[in-house]
Amino acid sequence: TDARHPDGVRFTPSLAEDLARRDFTVNAMALRLPPAVLTRQAEDGFVPLLANEQSDVVDLMGGRDDLARGIIRCVGEATTRFAEDALRMLRAVRFCVKLGFALDAKTEQALLTCADGLAKVSAERITAELTQLLSDGRSCAAALAVMARAGLWRHIDGQERNGAATEADFAAIDRLPPRATLRLAWLWRDRTDDEAASLCRCLRLSRMQEREIRAYLALSRADYPETDGALRRLMSTFGTLTEDGLRLCEQIAGSPALQARWADAVERSAAVRVRGDCLSVSELALCAKDIQTKVGLGGRALGACQAYLLSHVLEHPKDNTEEQLLALAQAFRGGE
């Protein structure tokens, strides 16, 4: 009755009653196993048995037909199923993404009626379903539009999205790699850094996931890297997240011309990786020990020197040689 916990547990000998408790028709089928198979299971452990047309499949809810039609439909009254566990609403749209199915019309309508029930579901359970949905390599734009029309988003990130949303409104998200943090950054592209941080905590995302989302959002607000030096600076700052972050910039750009420029930046960043340009202190040709012994710098001065050398090399990658960096380090010490 609280849409979160069962009021009690009651076992039943009735297969029909058991199947009637399931969420969706495609999950409400059973297979009668011959006694010989049951004996083998008891003696040898699990023995897989595939159903075929001759199998004794118990399908009281029309699951086979819905599988053939590519439909996710609730068992019985959809509003009743969602009232029992509101997380089933997110699970329904996730199954649509995972299987390439569509929601049954009555089931989709029940989402609108029962949306407020999602407020009773723990953040951890919501996040588990949402991240699975966004991490799927298949198209999820249609499912996200269904969630917007049903009003589910206000119970996920507090944002009222277009109640008449279509798949086209979310099409850009399918052009991003299926990384949940990246796609969440696209969904939260208009949020401030503080708002995004608050959402991450409300959804109980991990610290690593929060760092990634905030990094993507920060990169999405960066100036376009006109030069390769500017691009290398972005790559030095954002590390392995850079290329996906540039793709995010491409998908939120305001015009086809801007999208083309960001797409070009993605290709340029790939070229930087192939060339092996120095992007971090650890990749400098002059190590910290050599700066200490040959230049005589240590402590904070050593760190400042390394930062200076990296800044120079990001603009002039061909200078990343031990001889050139040693000369620069000595000049840095002389100018302290």
Sequence and secondary structure as in RCSB ss.txt:
>XXXX:A:sequence
TDARHPDGVRFTPSLAEDLARRDFTVNAMALRLPPAVLTRQAEDGFVPLLANEQSDVVDLMGGRDDLARGIIRCV
GEATTRFAEDALRMLRAVRFCVKLGFALDAKTEQALLTCADGLAKVSAERITAELTQLLSDGRSCAAALAVMARA
GLWRHIDGQERNGAATEADFAAIDRLPPRATLRLAWLWRDRTDDEAASLCRCLRLSRMQEREIRAYLALSRADYP
ETDGALRRLMSTFGTLTEDGLRLCEQIAGSPALQARWADAVERSAAVRVRGDCLSVSELALCAKDIQTKVGLGGR
ALGACQAYLLSHVLEHPKDNTEEQLLALAQAFRGGE
>XXXX:A:secstr
  SSS S     S HHHHHHTSSBGGG  EE   HHHHHHHHHHS       TTS EE SS HHHHHHHTEE BS
S HHHHHHH TTHHHHHHHHHHHHT EE HHHHHHHHHHGGGGGGS HHHHHHHHHHHHH SS  HHHHHHHHHH
T GGGTTS    TT  GGGGHHHHTS S HHHHHHHHTTTS HHHHHHHHHHTT  HHHHHHHHHHHHHHTS   
 SHHHHHHHHHHHGGGHHHHHHHHHHH SSHHHHHHHHHHHHHHHHHHHHT   SGGG SS HHHIIIII   HH
HHHHHHHHHHHHHHH GGG SHHHHHHHHHHHHHT 
